[in-house]
Amino acid sequence: MNKIFTTAILACLLTVLAMPIGADETKDHICFRALDTDKDGLVTFEEFAQHYGADEARFKTADADQDGRLTHEEYHGLLGHGG
């Protein structure tokens, strides 16, 4: 067997084994996608407010680059993953 192929298979296997048991990454990703009503990959304050109310302070805390839109990373930085 090719050494590179064997290394790639081993790396994939280790990645799968390192995943937490019972982790459900899709739950929070779906939540972000549900907030992103125009499907542009960003959540505006208006989209955020439809679910969380007009909590501008919370939105601004999450909006790390202060561009008025939350990226997936910014959103989960505020709310975390899981749960």
Sequence and secondary structure as in RCSB ss.txt:
>XXXX:A:sequence
MNKIFTTAILACLLTVLAMPIGADETKDHICFRALDTDKDGLVTFEEFAQHYGADEARFKTADADQDGRLTHEEY
HGLLGHGG
>XXXX:A:secstr
  HHHHHHHHHHHHHHHHS TT  HHHHHHHHHHH TT SS EEHHHHHHHH S HHHHHHH TT SSEE HHHH
HHHH S  
